[in-house]
Structure formats: structure tokens, C-alpha cells
Amino acid sequence: MRIPSLAVILALSALMLSITAGAGSFSPARQTAEGLFGTVSSISPGSEITLITVETEAGPVEISATVETDVRIPGRIQAAAGDLAVGDPVAVRGAPDGETVILALSIMVRPDRPVRTSHFTGVVTSIGEDGTVGIRDRLGNEISATILSDIGGLRPGEVVTAALEQDLASQSLLITGLDRATETLDRIIAALEEAERSQATGVLAALRGRLAENSSFHLTILNDASQLVVPSLRAQVRQERDSVQNAYAGAMTRFRAGTPSMQVSGIISGIDGQRQRLTVDSPGLASTEVAVDSDSSIMFRGRRLLFRDLDLGHRVTVRYDLNTGTAMWITVSGGEVLASELADVLLPMARSGEIAGAVIAVDTQDGGAETITIEDRATGRPMALIVAAESLILPVDEPDELGSLLYLQVAASFDPGSLSIIKLEELPLESDQSTVSGVVYSFIGKVLTGNFSILTAQGEVATFSHTADTVIHRDGRRVSITEVRVGDLVRPSTRFRPDIAAGASAAGAGQVLVFLGLKSPEPASITGTIRGIADSSQGDGRVTIFSDRSDVLTVTLTGSTQLTSQGQPVAAGELAVGQRVVNGTYDPISGEALTLTLEPSRTQRVSGEITAIDEERMAVTIAPRRGDPVELLLLESTPVRITLRGNPSPRFSDLQVGTQVRIALYNPDSSLAYRLVVT
């Protein structure tokens, strides 16, 4: 089974764009945002900006998406604006970008059914005799899945896009379609040839851009893999990279699409002002030096910068010409940015057990608990909290003085389960100040305008300035800006004021943090099935886990990770693909696994020839190439999915002795088959 050509072209180019987008969920370029719902009616992909028309109830709206736009599409682990299609129902969060165009901060395609499939792009790292293929993406996630179709000469080192399906009955991950990146290049070349024959100027220009995008994506992922995969595979990957570079160079010269390029993301570690050169360091990769000239585009939060504006420690994404080593464009994010997958985990924690606002009622019930009702400053909704014996109410000395809290601005922490107050204190809020809560999205340790961004509880990115006068507390202790971490939770007691001197024209320039209250996030929970195991560049193991909704998470195993199976401790070397993680926790900021409680896989697989069929018992016997025959039950009471080439609706009666079984998934305890793929 093959993935449709257009879908693969979009998937591959989208992953190229998502190299820059993957660092964060929302662009901090605007302070305010608005939402709209509608259907995509047209889309014009570009190398840096994609123009989209969304039909809403009020009429068409023009949307511009950039590499910083967070795009989420059901069924894709990573996505970008180029993956959208006409007819997609979308929810868009954006900010005005001119009189008629909206700059998209996030675009989400609304699913109409539960998602069980996804696409995964990376380098093939292993091919097993049983049809198991290992694939590693450029972020270090590694999956191992069973391919249901013929491999067809697939070799380690190739870049592929796999269509993955979660088979929930067997708890297996299956590759239902596989497309080589080199096949995508062949299709683009064929489309360019047709566009030249038909003299379709507009189509030709778009295809040239697509060729350039794919060259950058394809070569970047191969270059990264050539340094990160196991040493025994690196020579093959380097050979593949050189071959692909030559192929793209020939095609781009032929169709006048420029020269092959590559992308690097990391921290600026060196600046040579005299030679106009930058050195960029990426974790696990060799340093990359690029030249910057007058044609190099440098952008930071929607505005252009000059070479002299760049500084050591800035986080950048650079696309550069492989022939000259010169930067084509540079996107500056200032510092580390909150990863999109972390936003979903951390945002619900941000306001849990925290509230700031005005006390609007103090009630004392006869023989019952006293309650303090606070009107939340962020939502305007009231919340009644219980005053327990151990509650610390700092503004009053005696319980009978609670009435004095009425109309006072306060900040409170409480137990989310019992709603009992842990600590309540006065919020020293001046008339020109306001509050904000959420998650630290990004920050720059130096004192300059717009150097701190917060992903608010409403899902918007607000930009502020922290100064030498900003007071910062984390977990009740005063800290400096150097101890702040991306992902720290921002308490509702955080206060800011307008900065009249700076003016409000620049995004975030008019807001200065007065007090920044932080707390460390609690461990996040994790359940799902292990789909990949790899060694990280630091020597610790990395485990990729898929949830039953096809969400993917890769956690790092350390010497402190507690691994247990059936009540007994196990070593990291005993982990295996297919094991269920029934209960686990991890640090959402560092990604380090704290605990993993495992269950053995309830699925085994077998391949071979059908040597016997028992119609009365609805059983088949499969003789593998090596080992003993296996009898499997294909009962109607527990329906098994049968895939039979040339038969869209196969049944048990369609099976024949002598037929080859490519893969059969079954429960070894009951011998019940979950899935049968017959060739």
C-alpha cells in the first residue's frame, strides 16, 4: 500500500518547515490574539509564508502562516501549514497583520473521529526478518513497527515517511504504507517536466519552491542522522546523503531552482564580525559555521535584524547554501522556546491549585467550615475555598478577623481535591498593575525590551520585559533570572505594569514584570505502549511511547529511573518494544522518566505458510521458516482483521492451504488471532 503522492509531498515538505516550528507552539510576535473557525478554501504554500483563505460565517478571511505557526493535524505527529488541504475544518488563533490579513499563531484541524493513524518521517535504522522496521526521526524519536506490505529493496540509511496505524486490539504499531523520500523527488521532477511542457508558469514556480524545500528537509535529516545514529550505520547514512545531494543538485540546476541547502537549529556560540560568520551549536551535532551577507534574511519576532544585532546565546534556525556555506535566512528565537508537546502537559498544571483575585464573600456556617469566595481575576468566575484548621491566612491574626478580607485583592494556593486553603496572602496590586499566569514560554537572560514571554492560561503568548528590579520567586525562594527555566509554571500572583517610557508600539515593550512568581511543575503521568528504544548521544537510554490516541512521547532513562514489572524491579536492558506502560511519571521539563510500571506484551507475531485449516474450529496452522508450527483461532466472536491482496472484504473461508502469511498477530495465551495479513 502506498501513501498518495500529493500527501507525501506535503508531509515531507511540512516536516522541513516544522524543523523551525517544532521548537515552540505559539509565535510570541503578538501580544493579543483572536480566534476564528471555518473551512480552508484555498492554500498557497511558500518557502517562508503560506497564504490561506478560510471561509467563516462572516465571509472569507486571509490567513498568513509562517514557520513559527503551530499547526496540528489529526493523524500527524508533526505538521506545518503546507499539510493543510482545501476543505479542512480549522480553528485559527491569530493576530492582525495589516488591514485584511491575519497572522496565524496556531491552526488546528478539528477531527471528526478518533485518531488512530499518523505519519512518521525519519531514517531507516533497522530491518528485521519478521518485517519489523526501525525508523529514527530528526528529533531523536525512534519507533519500531511491523510493515504490512512488501519492503521492496528498502535499506538502512534511507529517508522514508511511514503511515502508522495503532492496532488497539493487538496493541501493535503497524506500517500500512511506506514512501521513500527519493520517490518524492522523482514525482516532483515528473511534475516539473509536465509544467514545462504545458508552460504553466505559476505551477512551475510553486514546484521549484517545493523542490528547494524538499532538498533542505531531505539533506538536513540525513546530515543529522549521519552523526546521531549508531556508529555501524553512519557510513551508510553519509553515503546516502552524498547520493541525495548529487541528485538534488542535478534536478535544481536543470529546473533553475537554486542550489541544495540545509538547515541547522541551535545556539550561536561564535560570532566573527570581521568575516561576517556565525558558529551554531546543536546538541549532539558538530558545530556549523555559516557566512552572512547582504542577501541573508535575519528575522526576530516578525521584524528584520542586522548582523550586528545577533548575540552569543541566541537560539537560531539557519538555512544555508551547501555550495557557498552562506545563510539564506536566519530566524532568531532569542533563547530556548517551550516545545509544543509540553504546552499541552504544562498548561493544565499552571492554574491548578492557584487563584488570584478579590474576596467577594466570607461565610461562616453554624457548626460548619468557613469559606472565602474569591473572584478569579483571569476568568471573572467565583471560587469558594474552605478555611481548614491548618490553612495559613497571612493578612489576619485571628480566625474571627476573616471578615476584614472582604474586597481585598489576594493570592491563594489550595488543594484542588478538597478546595481547602493552603496559604492565602494579600496581593500588593497597585492601580496601574495587572496579573498574568501560565507557563514560561521563552526568555533572554539579558536586560532588554521584550525579553520574557509567557504562554498564558488562555493559550496566548504574552511578551514582557524583565529588568534588574524584577523580583523573582520560585517555590517560595527568591532566585535570579539565571535560575528560571522554560516550562516553569507562572503563578497568578505574577504582576506587571505598563512601561510608559518604552511605549506600547513594539510587541511587549509596554509591559514590565514587577513580580514573577514561579513554581516547579509536578511530575506528569504517562501510559501507553513502548514503540522504540534507542541510546541517546549522552549515553542514557531513550524510550518512545505511544498513547492509545497515537500521541508520541520520548523520555530519557537515567540511573534514578524506577522500572518495575509485575511487582519486581527490572533493568533498562530488559525493556522491549511492545511492552505496556500502565503507570509512569516523568519530569515534563527535562523529559527524564521518574517511574515506569510495565506489563509484558500480550501480542506475538508469526510469518510463514498456512499448512492446515480447521473449518469447524475456525483455526489455521502456520508453519514459520524456523521453529514449530503455530495454530491460531480466527473466531467470529472475537473478529480478526484479515488483509488479503485483491479481496476488499476477506473472510475465513477465503484462506487456503499453501498461502503465505506475511504477518499474523496473536495472543500467545489464548491463541486468538488479532490480525492476519495474507500475501
PyMOL commands that set and color helices and strands:
alter all, ss='L'
color gray80, all
select helices_A, chain A and resi 5-21+81-83+181-198+201-228+231-254+307-309+340-350+399-405+481-483+572-574+652-654
alter helices_A, ss='H'
color red, helices_A
select strands_A, chain A and resi 34-44+49-56+59-66+70-72+89-96+101-109+117-127+132-136+142-147+159-167+172-180+261-272+277-281+288-291+297-300+303-304+315-321+327-332+354-364+370-376+382-387+392-393+409-414+421-426+434-443+452-456+461-464+471-474+477-478+489-498+511-519+524-535+541-546+552-556+562-565+568-569+580-586+593-599+604-614+619-623+630-633+641-644+660-666+673-678
alter strands_A, ss='S'
color yellow, strands_A
deselect
rebuild
show_as cartoon
